[in-house]
Amino acid sequence: MNDDCLFCKLYREGDPVAATDGFVVIPERHIDSFREISEFSADEDKRMLDFIAEVAARQGLTDYRVAVNVGPSACQTVFHLHWHIKGGWA
């Protein structure tokens, strides 16, 4: 955890919409962006992707997009890895 990170603070103090061991749509462990994904073990990677799919299903999304912004020029404004789950275009 990073004491200066907004998402780390939200993880510690928030009331998440969805949570599983190590994730609340954002990883518990602080890494700045997807560039550092190799810091996660293969098991963590799989659990993270499974969790994203479970959250989408729980929200009733059958068609959706999963996005992650990497770096300032890609519109990343919070430097704690996080995923955007966006419903279909309908």
PDB file of N, CA, C and O in Angstrom:
ATOM      1  N   MET A   1       0.846  -1.184   0.000  1.00  0.00           N
ATOM      2  CA  MET A   1       0.000   0.000   0.000  1.00  0.00           C
ATOM      3  C   MET A   1       0.887   1.241   0.000  1.00  0.00           C
ATOM      4  O   MET A   1       1.976   1.270   0.574  1.00  0.00           O
ATOM      5  N   ASN A   2       0.370   2.253  -0.666  1.00  0.00           N
ATOM      6  CA  ASN A   2       1.067   3.521  -0.783  1.00  0.00           C
ATOM      7  C   ASN A   2       0.228   4.564  -0.053  1.00  0.00           C
ATOM      8  O   ASN A   2      -0.922   4.801  -0.425  1.00  0.00           O
ATOM      9  N   ASP A   3       0.786   5.187   0.975  1.00  0.00           N
ATOM     10  CA  ASP A   3       0.031   6.145   1.789  1.00  0.00           C
ATOM     11  C   ASP A   3      -0.431   7.372   1.010  1.00  0.00           C
ATOM     12  O   ASP A   3      -1.409   8.013   1.397  1.00  0.00           O
ATOM     13  N   ASP A   4       0.260   7.709  -0.087  1.00  0.00           N
ATOM     14  CA  ASP A   4      -0.089   8.893  -0.873  1.00  0.00           C
ATOM     15  C   ASP A   4      -1.078   8.592  -2.002  1.00  0.00           C
ATOM     16  O   ASP A   4      -1.496   9.512  -2.705  1.00  0.00           O
ATOM     17  N   CYS A   5      -1.456   7.343  -2.190  1.00  0.00           N
ATOM     18  CA  CYS A   5      -2.292   6.943  -3.324  1.00  0.00           C
ATOM     19  C   CYS A   5      -3.778   6.972  -2.941  1.00  0.00           C
ATOM     20  O   CYS A   5      -4.190   6.359  -1.956  1.00  0.00           O
ATOM     21  N   LEU A   6      -4.563   7.686  -3.730  1.00  0.00           N
ATOM     22  CA  LEU A   6      -6.007   7.773  -3.498  1.00  0.00           C
ATOM     23  C   LEU A   6      -6.665   6.398  -3.515  1.00  0.00           C
ATOM     24  O   LEU A   6      -7.502   6.105  -2.661  1.00  0.00           O
ATOM     25  N   PHE A   7      -6.292   5.539  -4.491  1.00  0.00           N
ATOM     26  CA  PHE A   7      -6.917   4.228  -4.582  1.00  0.00           C
ATOM     27  C   PHE A   7      -6.517   3.324  -3.428  1.00  0.00           C
ATOM     28  O   PHE A   7      -7.330   2.520  -2.972  1.00  0.00           O
ATOM     29  N   CYS A   8      -5.279   3.435  -2.941  1.00  0.00           N
ATOM     30  CA  CYS A   8      -4.883   2.664  -1.757  1.00  0.00           C
ATOM     31  C   CYS A   8      -5.726   3.097  -0.563  1.00  0.00           C
ATOM     32  O   CYS A   8      -6.158   2.264   0.233  1.00  0.00           O
ATOM     33  N   LYS A   9      -5.957   4.407  -0.442  1.00  0.00           N
ATOM     34  CA  LYS A   9      -6.796   4.924   0.643  1.00  0.00           C
ATOM     35  C   LYS A   9      -8.222   4.403   0.499  1.00  0.00           C
ATOM     36  O   LYS A   9      -8.830   3.986   1.484  1.00  0.00           O
ATOM     37  N   LEU A  10      -8.757   4.424  -0.715  1.00  0.00           N
ATOM     38  CA  LEU A  10     -10.111   3.905  -0.930  1.00  0.00           C
ATOM     39  C   LEU A  10     -10.191   2.427  -0.590  1.00  0.00           C
ATOM     40  O   LEU A  10     -11.192   1.969  -0.039  1.00  0.00           O
ATOM     41  N   TYR A  11      -9.139   1.675  -0.916  1.00  0.00           N
ATOM     42  CA  TYR A  11      -9.117   0.252  -0.592  1.00  0.00           C
ATOM     43  C   TYR A  11      -9.172   0.053   0.918  1.00  0.00           C
ATOM     44  O   TYR A  11      -9.925  -0.786   1.414  1.00  0.00           O
ATOM     45  N   ARG A  12      -8.371   0.827   1.645  1.00  0.00           N
ATOM     46  CA  ARG A  12      -8.323   0.696   3.112  1.00  0.00           C
ATOM     47  C   ARG A  12      -9.614   1.140   3.779  1.00  0.00           C
ATOM     48  O   ARG A  12     -10.073   0.502   4.726  1.00  0.00           O
ATOM     49  N   GLU A  13     -10.207   2.234   3.293  1.00  0.00           N
ATOM     50  CA  GLU A  13     -11.303   2.891   4.017  1.00  0.00           C
ATOM     51  C   GLU A  13     -12.654   2.777   3.339  1.00  0.00           C
ATOM     52  O   GLU A  13     -13.674   3.115   3.939  1.00  0.00           O
ATOM     53  N   GLY A  14     -12.680   2.305   2.094  1.00  0.00           N
ATOM     54  CA  GLY A  14     -13.918   2.336   1.319  1.00  0.00           C
ATOM     55  C   GLY A  14     -14.850   1.187   1.601  1.00  0.00           C
ATOM     56  O   GLY A  14     -14.538   0.259   2.347  1.00  0.00           O
ATOM     57  N   ASP A  15     -16.004   1.282   0.978  1.00  0.00           N
ATOM     58  CA  ASP A  15     -17.027   0.250   1.030  1.00  0.00           C
ATOM     59  C   ASP A  15     -17.241  -0.206  -0.412  1.00  0.00           C
ATOM     60  O   ASP A  15     -18.121   0.314  -1.097  1.00  0.00           O
ATOM     61  N   PRO A  16     -16.444  -1.178  -0.883  1.00  0.00           N
ATOM     62  CA  PRO A  16     -16.445  -1.520  -2.308  1.00  0.00           C
ATOM     63  C   PRO A  16     -17.748  -2.140  -2.781  1.00  0.00           C
ATOM     64  O   PRO A  16     -18.453  -2.818  -2.034  1.00  0.00           O
ATOM     65  N   VAL A  17     -18.043  -1.882  -4.051  1.00  0.00           N
ATOM     66  CA  VAL A  17     -19.208  -2.481  -4.709  1.00  0.00           C
ATOM     67  C   VAL A  17     -19.010  -3.977  -4.851  1.00  0.00           C
ATOM     68  O   VAL A  17     -19.947  -4.757  -4.678  1.00  0.00           O
ATOM     69  N   ALA A  18     -17.777  -4.376  -5.168  1.00  0.00           N
ATOM     70  CA  ALA A  18     -17.453  -5.790  -5.345  1.00  0.00           C
ATOM     71  C   ALA A  18     -16.051  -6.034  -4.820  1.00  0.00           C
ATOM     72  O   ALA A  18     -15.151  -5.221  -5.032  1.00  0.00           O
ATOM     73  N   ALA A  19     -15.866  -7.157  -4.131  1.00  0.00           N
ATOM     74  CA  ALA A  19     -14.553  -7.467  -3.563  1.00  0.00           C
ATOM     75  C   ALA A  19     -14.322  -8.967  -3.576  1.00  0.00           C
ATOM     76  O   ALA A  19     -15.259  -9.762  -3.498  1.00  0.00           O
ATOM     77  N   THR A  20     -13.062  -9.329  -3.677  1.00  0.00           N
ATOM     78  CA  THR A  20     -12.609 -10.700  -3.529  1.00  0.00           C
ATOM     79  C   THR A  20     -11.226 -10.621  -2.907  1.00  0.00           C
ATOM     80  O   THR A  20     -10.694  -9.524  -2.736  1.00  0.00           O
ATOM     81  N   ASP A  21     -10.643 -11.734  -2.573  1.00  0.00           N
ATOM     82  CA  ASP A  21      -9.345 -11.752  -1.921  1.00  0.00           C
ATOM     83  C   ASP A  21      -8.305 -11.018  -2.756  1.00  0.00           C
ATOM     84  O   ASP A  21      -7.901 -11.504  -3.812  1.00  0.00           O
ATOM     85  N   GLY A  22      -7.869  -9.853  -2.291  1.00  0.00           N
ATOM     86  CA  GLY A  22      -6.826  -9.094  -2.958  1.00  0.00           C
ATOM     87  C   GLY A  22      -7.281  -8.051  -3.953  1.00  0.00           C
ATOM     88  O   GLY A  22      -6.458  -7.286  -4.455  1.00  0.00           O
ATOM     89  N   PHE A  23      -8.598  -7.995  -4.261  1.00  0.00           N
ATOM     90  CA  PHE A  23      -9.087  -7.058  -5.273  1.00  0.00           C
ATOM     91  C   PHE A  23     -10.414  -6.445  -4.863  1.00  0.00           C
ATOM     92  O   PHE A  23     -11.256  -7.123  -4.276  1.00  0.00           O
ATOM     93  N   VAL A  24     -10.606  -5.181  -5.164  1.00  0.00           N
ATOM     94  CA  VAL A  24     -11.913  -4.518  -5.079  1.00  0.00           C
ATOM     95  C   VAL A  24     -12.105  -3.724  -6.375  1.00  0.00           C
ATOM     96  O   VAL A  24     -12.286  -2.507  -6.331  1.00  0.00           O
ATOM     97  N   VAL A  25     -12.070  -4.387  -7.499  1.00  0.00           N
ATOM     98  CA  VAL A  25     -12.009  -3.861  -8.855  1.00  0.00           C
ATOM     99  C   VAL A  25     -10.618  -3.257  -9.105  1.00  0.00           C
ATOM    100  O   VAL A  25     -10.146  -3.243 -10.242  1.00  0.00           O
ATOM    101  N   ILE A  26      -9.968  -2.763  -8.055  1.00  0.00           N
ATOM    102  CA  ILE A  26      -8.558  -2.398  -8.134  1.00  0.00           C
ATOM    103  C   ILE A  26      -7.779  -3.414  -7.298  1.00  0.00           C
ATOM    104  O   ILE A  26      -8.322  -3.972  -6.345  1.00  0.00           O
ATOM    105  N   PRO A  27      -6.528  -3.656  -7.640  1.00  0.00           N
ATOM    106  CA  PRO A  27      -5.742  -4.567  -6.799  1.00  0.00           C
ATOM    107  C   PRO A  27      -5.448  -3.940  -5.438  1.00  0.00           C
ATOM    108  O   PRO A  27      -5.234  -2.732  -5.332  1.00  0.00           O
ATOM    109  N   GLU A  28      -5.442  -4.771  -4.408  1.00  0.00           N
ATOM    110  CA  GLU A  28      -5.045  -4.307  -3.077  1.00  0.00           C
ATOM    111  C   GLU A  28      -3.602  -3.821  -3.113  1.00  0.00           C
ATOM    112  O   GLU A  28      -3.271  -2.776  -2.551  1.00  0.00           O
ATOM    113  N   ARG A  29      -2.761  -4.582  -3.771  1.00  0.00           N
ATOM    114  CA  ARG A  29      -1.343  -4.232  -3.817  1.00  0.00           C
ATOM    115  C   ARG A  29      -1.133  -3.092  -4.801  1.00  0.00           C
ATOM    116  O   ARG A  29      -1.649  -3.130  -5.918  1.00  0.00           O
ATOM    117  N   HIS A  30      -0.382  -2.082  -4.395  1.00  0.00           N
ATOM    118  CA  HIS A  30      -0.149  -0.920  -5.240  1.00  0.00           C
ATOM    119  C   HIS A  30       0.906  -1.209  -6.296  1.00  0.00           C
ATOM    120  O   HIS A  30       2.046  -1.547  -5.979  1.00  0.00           O
ATOM    121  N   ILE A  31       0.508  -1.072  -7.552  1.00  0.00           N
ATOM    122  CA  ILE A  31       1.456  -0.925  -8.650  1.00  0.00           C
ATOM    123  C   ILE A  31       0.913   0.218  -9.494  1.00  0.00           C
ATOM    124  O   ILE A  31      -0.300   0.377  -9.628  1.00  0.00           O
ATOM    125  N   ASP A  32       1.810   1.011 -10.060  1.00  0.00           N
ATOM    126  CA  ASP A  32       1.402   2.232 -10.749  1.00  0.00           C
ATOM    127  C   ASP A  32       0.512   1.991 -11.960  1.00  0.00           C
ATOM    128  O   ASP A  32      -0.500   2.672 -12.130  1.00  0.00           O
ATOM    129  N   SER A  33       0.880   1.029 -12.802  1.00  0.00           N
ATOM    130  CA  SER A  33       0.120   0.858 -14.035  1.00  0.00           C
ATOM    131  C   SER A  33       0.296  -0.559 -14.581  1.00  0.00           C
ATOM    132  O   SER A  33       1.001  -1.384 -14.000  1.00  0.00           O
ATOM    133  N   PHE A  34      -0.350  -0.814 -15.693  1.00  0.00           N
ATOM    134  CA  PHE A  34      -0.277  -2.111 -16.354  1.00  0.00           C
ATOM    135  C   PHE A  34       1.155  -2.443 -16.770  1.00  0.00           C
ATOM    136  O   PHE A  34       1.483  -3.616 -16.951  1.00  0.00           O
ATOM    137  N   ARG A  35       2.012  -1.432 -16.924  1.00  0.00           N
ATOM    138  CA  ARG A  35       3.425  -1.682 -17.263  1.00  0.00           C
ATOM    139  C   ARG A  35       4.088  -2.603 -16.250  1.00  0.00           C
ATOM    140  O   ARG A  35       4.990  -3.363 -16.603  1.00  0.00           O
ATOM    141  N   GLU A  36       3.658  -2.545 -15.012  1.00  0.00           N
ATOM    142  CA  GLU A  36       4.259  -3.324 -13.926  1.00  0.00           C
ATOM    143  C   GLU A  36       3.504  -4.616 -13.641  1.00  0.00           C
ATOM    144  O   GLU A  36       3.679  -5.204 -12.574  1.00  0.00           O
ATOM    145  N   ILE A  37       2.673  -5.066 -14.567  1.00  0.00           N
ATOM    146  CA  ILE A  37       1.838  -6.252 -14.352  1.00  0.00           C
ATOM    147  C   ILE A  37       2.673  -7.475 -13.993  1.00  0.00           C
ATOM    148  O   ILE A  37       2.177  -8.380 -13.322  1.00  0.00           O
ATOM    149  N   SER A  38       3.924  -7.518 -14.425  1.00  0.00           N
ATOM    150  CA  SER A  38       4.781  -8.673 -14.128  1.00  0.00           C
ATOM    151  C   SER A  38       5.072  -8.796 -12.634  1.00  0.00           C
ATOM    152  O   SER A  38       5.594  -9.821 -12.195  1.00  0.00           O
ATOM    153  N   GLU A  39       4.745  -7.773 -11.847  1.00  0.00           N
ATOM    154  CA  GLU A  39       4.914  -7.867 -10.394  1.00  0.00           C
ATOM    155  C   GLU A  39       3.898  -8.817  -9.767  1.00  0.00           C
ATOM    156  O   GLU A  39       4.086  -9.278  -8.641  1.00  0.00           O
ATOM    157  N   PHE A  40       2.820  -9.109 -10.498  1.00  0.00           N
ATOM    158  CA  PHE A  40       1.831 -10.064 -10.021  1.00  0.00           C
ATOM    159  C   PHE A  40       2.230 -11.465 -10.452  1.00  0.00           C
ATOM    160  O   PHE A  40       2.829 -11.652 -11.511  1.00  0.00           O
ATOM    161  N   SER A  41       1.900 -12.433  -9.636  1.00  0.00           N
ATOM    162  CA  SER A  41       2.129 -13.832 -10.010  1.00  0.00           C
ATOM    163  C   SER A  41       1.092 -14.242 -11.052  1.00  0.00           C
ATOM    164  O   SER A  41       0.085 -13.559 -11.241  1.00  0.00           O
ATOM    165  N   ALA A  42       1.343 -15.355 -11.722  1.00  0.00           N
ATOM    166  CA  ALA A  42       0.379 -15.866 -12.704  1.00  0.00           C
ATOM    167  C   ALA A  42      -0.971 -16.119 -12.040  1.00  0.00           C
ATOM    168  O   ALA A  42      -2.013 -15.872 -12.647  1.00  0.00           O
ATOM    169  N   ASP A  43      -0.962 -16.609 -10.807  1.00  0.00           N
ATOM    170  CA  ASP A  43      -2.211 -16.851 -10.078  1.00  0.00           C
ATOM    171  C   ASP A  43      -2.956 -15.536  -9.841  1.00  0.00           C
ATOM    172  O   ASP A  43      -4.171 -15.476 -10.025  1.00  0.00           O
ATOM    173  N   GLU A  44      -2.239 -14.482  -9.435  1.00  0.00           N
ATOM    174  CA  GLU A  44      -2.883 -13.186  -9.216  1.00  0.00           C
ATOM    175  C   GLU A  44      -3.453 -12.641 -10.525  1.00  0.00           C
ATOM    176  O   GLU A  44      -4.566 -12.116 -10.548  1.00  0.00           O
ATOM    177  N   ASP A  45      -2.694 -12.765 -11.614  1.00  0.00           N
ATOM    178  CA  ASP A  45      -3.191 -12.314 -12.916  1.00  0.00           C
ATOM    179  C   ASP A  45      -4.508 -12.995 -13.249  1.00  0.00           C
ATOM    180  O   ASP A  45      -5.472 -12.332 -13.633  1.00  0.00           O
ATOM    181  N   LYS A  46      -4.555 -14.313 -13.105  1.00  0.00           N
ATOM    182  CA  LYS A  46      -5.767 -15.065 -13.435  1.00  0.00           C
ATOM    183  C   LYS A  46      -6.921 -14.676 -12.517  1.00  0.00           C
ATOM    184  O   LYS A  46      -8.042 -14.471 -12.981  1.00  0.00           O
ATOM    185  N   ARG A  47      -6.650 -14.574 -11.218  1.00  0.00           N
ATOM    186  CA  ARG A  47      -7.709 -14.189 -10.282  1.00  0.00           C
ATOM    187  C   ARG A  47      -8.237 -12.791 -10.592  1.00  0.00           C
ATOM    188  O   ARG A  47      -9.437 -12.538 -10.478  1.00  0.00           O
ATOM    189  N   MET A  48      -7.337 -11.878 -10.984  1.00  0.00           N
ATOM    190  CA  MET A  48      -7.756 -10.524 -11.317  1.00  0.00           C
ATOM    191  C   MET A  48      -8.686 -10.536 -12.533  1.00  0.00           C
ATOM    192  O   MET A  48      -9.735  -9.893 -12.514  1.00  0.00           O
ATOM    193  N   LEU A  49      -8.311 -11.258 -13.586  1.00  0.00           N
ATOM    194  CA  LEU A  49      -9.150 -11.312 -14.785  1.00  0.00           C
ATOM    195  C   LEU A  49     -10.468 -12.031 -14.519  1.00  0.00           C
ATOM    196  O   LEU A  49     -11.514 -11.611 -15.012  1.00  0.00           O
ATOM    197  N   ASP A  50     -10.423 -13.112 -13.742  1.00  0.00           N
ATOM    198  CA  ASP A  50     -11.658 -13.806 -13.360  1.00  0.00           C
ATOM    199  C   ASP A  50     -12.580 -12.873 -12.583  1.00  0.00           C
ATOM    200  O   ASP A  50     -13.792 -12.867 -12.795  1.00  0.00           O
ATOM    201  N   PHE A  51     -12.002 -12.092 -11.690  1.00  0.00           N
ATOM    202  CA  PHE A  51     -12.783 -11.161 -10.873  1.00  0.00           C
ATOM    203  C   PHE A  51     -13.439 -10.091 -11.738  1.00  0.00           C
ATOM    204  O   PHE A  51     -14.598  -9.741 -11.517  1.00  0.00           O
ATOM    205  N   ILE A  52     -12.712  -9.571 -12.716  1.00  0.00           N
ATOM    206  CA  ILE A  52     -13.286  -8.572 -13.621  1.00  0.00           C
ATOM    207  C   ILE A  52     -14.494  -9.165 -14.341  1.00  0.00           C
ATOM    208  O   ILE A  52     -15.534  -8.513 -14.440  1.00  0.00           O
ATOM    209  N   ALA A  53     -14.369 -10.394 -14.844  1.00  0.00           N
ATOM    210  CA  ALA A  53     -15.489 -11.066 -15.522  1.00  0.00           C
ATOM    211  C   ALA A  53     -16.651 -11.291 -14.561  1.00  0.00           C
ATOM    212  O   ALA A  53     -17.806 -11.118 -14.948  1.00  0.00           O
ATOM    213  N   GLU A  54     -16.368 -11.673 -13.319  1.00  0.00           N
ATOM    214  CA  GLU A  54     -17.418 -11.898 -12.321  1.00  0.00           C
ATOM    215  C   GLU A  54     -18.157 -10.607 -11.999  1.00  0.00           C
ATOM    216  O   GLU A  54     -19.381 -10.613 -11.868  1.00  0.00           O
ATOM    217  N   VAL A  55     -17.427  -9.494 -11.868  1.00  0.00           N
ATOM    218  CA  VAL A  55     -18.061  -8.209 -11.569  1.00  0.00           C
ATOM    219  C   VAL A  55     -18.997  -7.818 -12.717  1.00  0.00           C
ATOM    220  O   VAL A  55     -20.121  -7.376 -12.478  1.00  0.00           O
ATOM    221  N   ALA A  56     -18.543  -7.977 -13.946  1.00  0.00           N
ATOM    222  CA  ALA A  56     -19.390  -7.652 -15.099  1.00  0.00           C
ATOM    223  C   ALA A  56     -20.656  -8.509 -15.092  1.00  0.00           C
ATOM    224  O   ALA A  56     -21.757  -8.001 -15.307  1.00  0.00           O
ATOM    225  N   ALA A  57     -20.496  -9.799 -14.845  1.00  0.00           N
ATOM    226  CA  ALA A  57     -21.658 -10.699 -14.814  1.00  0.00           C
ATOM    227  C   ALA A  57     -22.607 -10.321 -13.686  1.00  0.00           C
ATOM    228  O   ALA A  57     -23.824 -10.307 -13.874  1.00  0.00           O
ATOM    229  N   ARG A  58     -22.061 -10.016 -12.523  1.00  0.00           N
ATOM    230  CA  ARG A  58     -22.875  -9.625 -11.367  1.00  0.00           C
ATOM    231  C   ARG A  58     -23.689  -8.367 -11.650  1.00  0.00           C
ATOM    232  O   ARG A  58     -24.788  -8.193 -11.122  1.00  0.00           O
ATOM    233  N   GLN A  59     -23.136  -7.492 -12.490  1.00  0.00           N
ATOM    234  CA  GLN A  59     -23.833  -6.258 -12.837  1.00  0.00           C
ATOM    235  C   GLN A  59     -24.796  -6.459 -14.002  1.00  0.00           C
ATOM    236  O   GLN A  59     -25.435  -5.509 -14.454  1.00  0.00           O
ATOM    237  N   GLY A  60     -24.899  -7.705 -14.493  1.00  0.00           N
ATOM    238  CA  GLY A  60     -25.836  -8.020 -15.566  1.00  0.00           C
ATOM    239  C   GLY A  60     -25.322  -7.668 -16.949  1.00  0.00           C
ATOM    240  O   GLY A  60     -26.099  -7.615 -17.903  1.00  0.00           O
ATOM    241  N   LEU A  61     -24.016  -7.426 -17.072  1.00  0.00           N
ATOM    242  CA  LEU A  61     -23.458  -7.080 -18.376  1.00  0.00           C
ATOM    243  C   LEU A  61     -23.150  -8.353 -19.160  1.00  0.00           C
ATOM    244  O   LEU A  61     -22.404  -9.215 -18.695  1.00  0.00           O
ATOM    245  N   THR A  62     -23.722  -8.459 -20.332  1.00  0.00           N
ATOM    246  CA  THR A  62     -23.394  -9.588 -21.207  1.00  0.00           C
ATOM    247  C   THR A  62     -22.444  -9.132 -22.314  1.00  0.00           C
ATOM    248  O   THR A  62     -21.606  -9.904 -22.779  1.00  0.00           O
ATOM    249  N   ASP A  63     -22.580  -7.884 -22.727  1.00  0.00           N
ATOM    250  CA  ASP A  63     -21.672  -7.275 -23.708  1.00  0.00           C
ATOM    251  C   ASP A  63     -20.995  -6.104 -23.015  1.00  0.00           C
ATOM    252  O   ASP A  63     -21.668  -5.202 -22.514  1.00  0.00           O
ATOM    253  N   TYR A  64     -19.689  -6.113 -22.985  1.00  0.00           N
ATOM    254  CA  TYR A  64     -18.961  -5.058 -22.294  1.00  0.00           C
ATOM    255  C   TYR A  64     -17.525  -4.978 -22.792  1.00  0.00           C
ATOM    256  O   TYR A  64     -17.036  -5.877 -23.476  1.00  0.00           O
ATOM    257  N   ARG A  65     -16.867  -3.897 -22.439  1.00  0.00           N
ATOM    258  CA  ARG A  65     -15.452  -3.691 -22.757  1.00  0.00           C
ATOM    259  C   ARG A  65     -14.690  -3.555 -21.460  1.00  0.00           C
ATOM    260  O   ARG A  65     -15.210  -3.035 -20.473  1.00  0.00           O
ATOM    261  N   VAL A  66     -13.464  -4.021 -21.463  1.00  0.00           N
ATOM    262  CA  VAL A  66     -12.565  -3.871 -20.315  1.00  0.00           C
ATOM    263  C   VAL A  66     -11.384  -3.052 -20.802  1.00  0.00           C
ATOM    264  O   VAL A  66     -10.733  -3.416 -21.782  1.00  0.00           O
ATOM    265  N   ALA A  67     -11.104  -1.945 -20.121  1.00  0.00           N
ATOM    266  CA  ALA A  67     -10.023  -1.062 -20.542  1.00  0.00           C
ATOM    267  C   ALA A  67      -9.142  -0.714 -19.363  1.00  0.00           C
ATOM    268  O   ALA A  67      -9.581  -0.691 -18.213  1.00  0.00           O
ATOM    269  N   VAL A  68      -7.887  -0.444 -19.680  1.00  0.00           N
ATOM    270  CA  VAL A  68      -6.941   0.062 -18.686  1.00  0.00           C
ATOM    271  C   VAL A  68      -6.114   1.128 -19.378  1.00  0.00           C
ATOM    272  O   VAL A  68      -5.572   0.891 -20.458  1.00  0.00           O
ATOM    273  N   ASN A  69      -6.011   2.299 -18.769  1.00  0.00           N
ATOM    274  CA  ASN A  69      -5.202   3.384 -19.322  1.00  0.00           C
ATOM    275  C   ASN A  69      -3.793   3.251 -18.753  1.00  0.00           C
ATOM    276  O   ASN A  69      -3.612   3.044 -17.553  1.00  0.00           O
ATOM    277  N   VAL A  70      -2.800   3.373 -19.629  1.00  0.00           N
ATOM    278  CA  VAL A  70      -1.404   3.190 -19.217  1.00  0.00           C
ATOM    279  C   VAL A  70      -0.625   4.453 -19.572  1.00  0.00           C
ATOM    280  O   VAL A  70      -0.288   4.678 -20.735  1.00  0.00           O
ATOM    281  N   GLY A  71      -0.345   5.267 -18.571  1.00  0.00           N
ATOM    282  CA  GLY A  71       0.447   6.471 -18.774  1.00  0.00           C
ATOM    283  C   GLY A  71      -0.391   7.712 -19.033  1.00  0.00           C
ATOM    284  O   GLY A  71      -1.538   7.628 -19.473  1.00  0.00           O
ATOM    285  N   PRO A  72       0.207   8.869 -18.749  1.00  0.00           N
ATOM    286  CA  PRO A  72      -0.515  10.139 -18.868  1.00  0.00           C
ATOM    287  C   PRO A  72      -1.065  10.420 -20.269  1.00  0.00           C
ATOM    288  O   PRO A  72      -2.179  10.931 -20.391  1.00  0.00           O
ATOM    289  N   SER A  73      -0.319  10.101 -21.321  1.00  0.00           N
ATOM    290  CA  SER A  73      -0.818  10.409 -22.659  1.00  0.00           C
ATOM    291  C   SER A  73      -1.937   9.460 -23.084  1.00  0.00           C
ATOM    292  O   SER A  73      -2.577   9.682 -24.111  1.00  0.00           O
ATOM    293  N   ALA A  74      -2.178   8.405 -22.304  1.00  0.00           N
ATOM    294  CA  ALA A  74      -3.307   7.502 -22.535  1.00  0.00           C
ATOM    295  C   ALA A  74      -4.431   7.782 -21.539  1.00  0.00           C
ATOM    296  O   ALA A  74      -5.312   6.947 -21.337  1.00  0.00           O
ATOM    297  N   CYS A  75      -4.396   8.956 -20.923  1.00  0.00           N
ATOM    298  CA  CYS A  75      -5.434   9.435 -19.996  1.00  0.00           C
ATOM    299  C   CYS A  75      -5.417   8.754 -18.637  1.00  0.00           C
ATOM    300  O   CYS A  75      -6.424   8.792 -17.931  1.00  0.00           O
ATOM    301  N   GLN A  76      -4.299   8.126 -18.239  1.00  0.00           N
ATOM    302  CA  GLN A  76      -4.230   7.600 -16.875  1.00  0.00           C
ATOM    303  C   GLN A  76      -4.000   8.779 -15.943  1.00  0.00           C
ATOM    304  O   GLN A  76      -3.007   9.496 -16.070  1.00  0.00           O
ATOM    305  N   THR A  77      -4.924   8.978 -15.004  1.00  0.00           N
ATOM    306  CA  THR A  77      -4.817  10.095 -14.066  1.00  0.00           C
ATOM    307  C   THR A  77      -4.583   9.626 -12.637  1.00  0.00           C
ATOM    308  O   THR A  77      -4.093  10.388 -11.805  1.00  0.00           O
ATOM    309  N   VAL A  78      -4.929   8.379 -12.351  1.00  0.00           N
ATOM    310  CA  VAL A  78      -4.668   7.799 -11.037  1.00  0.00           C
ATOM    311  C   VAL A  78      -3.648   6.687 -11.249  1.00  0.00           C
ATOM    312  O   VAL A  78      -3.907   5.733 -11.983  1.00  0.00           O
ATOM    313  N   PHE A  79      -2.502   6.809 -10.613  1.00  0.00           N
ATOM    314  CA  PHE A  79      -1.420   5.861 -10.854  1.00  0.00           C
ATOM    315  C   PHE A  79      -1.438   4.736  -9.821  1.00  0.00           C
ATOM    316  O   PHE A  79      -0.560   4.610  -8.968  1.00  0.00           O
ATOM    317  N   HIS A  80      -2.486   3.933  -9.948  1.00  0.00           N
ATOM    318  CA  HIS A  80      -2.701   2.675  -9.235  1.00  0.00           C
ATOM    319  C   HIS A  80      -3.466   1.842 -10.250  1.00  0.00           C
ATOM    320  O   HIS A  80      -4.553   2.232 -10.679  1.00  0.00           O
ATOM    321  N   LEU A  81      -2.913   0.702 -10.636  1.00  0.00           N
ATOM    322  CA  LEU A  81      -3.555  -0.117 -11.657  1.00  0.00           C
ATOM    323  C   LEU A  81      -5.040  -0.271 -11.349  1.00  0.00           C
ATOM    324  O   LEU A  81      -5.420  -0.620 -10.232  1.00  0.00           O
ATOM    325  N   HIS A  82      -5.866  -0.007 -12.344  1.00  0.00           N
ATOM    326  CA  HIS A  82      -7.305  -0.211 -12.204  1.00  0.00           C
ATOM    327  C   HIS A  82      -7.900  -0.443 -13.576  1.00  0.00           C
ATOM    328  O   HIS A  82      -7.322  -0.068 -14.597  1.00  0.00           O
ATOM    329  N   TRP A  83      -9.067  -1.070 -13.581  1.00  0.00           N
ATOM    330  CA  TRP A  83      -9.740  -1.486 -14.807  1.00  0.00           C
ATOM    331  C   TRP A  83     -11.055  -0.723 -14.942  1.00  0.00           C
ATOM    332  O   TRP A  83     -11.710  -0.404 -13.950  1.00  0.00           O
ATOM    333  N   HIS A  84     -11.422  -0.441 -16.177  1.00  0.00           N
ATOM    334  CA  HIS A  84     -12.703   0.160 -16.483  1.00  0.00           C
ATOM    335  C   HIS A  84     -13.545  -0.918 -17.155  1.00  0.00           C
ATOM    336  O   HIS A  84     -13.154  -1.463 -18.187  1.00  0.00           O
ATOM    337  N   ILE A  85     -14.697  -1.223 -16.570  1.00  0.00           N
ATOM    338  CA  ILE A  85     -15.629  -2.193 -17.153  1.00  0.00           C
ATOM    339  C   ILE A  85     -16.789  -1.374 -17.699  1.00  0.00           C
ATOM    340  O   ILE A  85     -17.549  -0.768 -16.944  1.00  0.00           O
ATOM    341  N   LYS A  86     -16.913  -1.364 -19.016  1.00  0.00           N
ATOM    342  CA  LYS A  86     -17.886  -0.499 -19.673  1.00  0.00           C
ATOM    343  C   LYS A  86     -18.927  -1.336 -20.405  1.00  0.00           C
ATOM    344  O   LYS A  86     -18.587  -2.219 -21.192  1.00  0.00           O
ATOM    345  N   GLY A  87     -20.193  -1.052 -20.137  1.00  0.00           N
ATOM    346  CA  GLY A  87     -21.276  -1.777 -20.795  1.00  0.00           C
ATOM    347  C   GLY A  87     -21.283  -1.534 -22.292  1.00  0.00           C
ATOM    348  O   GLY A  87     -20.670  -0.586 -22.783  1.00  0.00           O
ATOM    349  N   GLY A  88     -21.982  -2.396 -23.010  1.00  0.00           N
ATOM    350  CA  GLY A  88     -22.052  -2.321 -24.479  1.00  0.00           C
ATOM    351  C   GLY A  88     -22.552  -0.983 -24.986  1.00  0.00           C
ATOM    352  O   GLY A  88     -22.948  -0.119 -24.203  1.00  0.00           O
ATOM    353  N   TRP A  89     -22.532  -0.818 -26.289  1.00  0.00           N
ATOM    354  CA  TRP A  89     -22.889   0.448 -26.925  1.00  0.00           C
ATOM    355  C   TRP A  89     -24.388   0.717 -26.946  1.00  0.00           C
ATOM    356  O   TRP A  89     -24.803   1.837 -27.243  1.00  0.00           O
ATOM    357  N   ALA A  90     -25.204  -0.278 -26.639  1.00  0.00           N
ATOM    358  CA  ALA A  90     -26.652  -0.127 -26.746  1.00  0.00           C
ATOM    359  C   ALA A  90     -27.104   1.120 -26.021  1.00  0.00           C
ATOM    360  O   ALA A  90     -28.297   1.422 -25.997  1.00  0.00           O
TER     361      ALA A  90
END
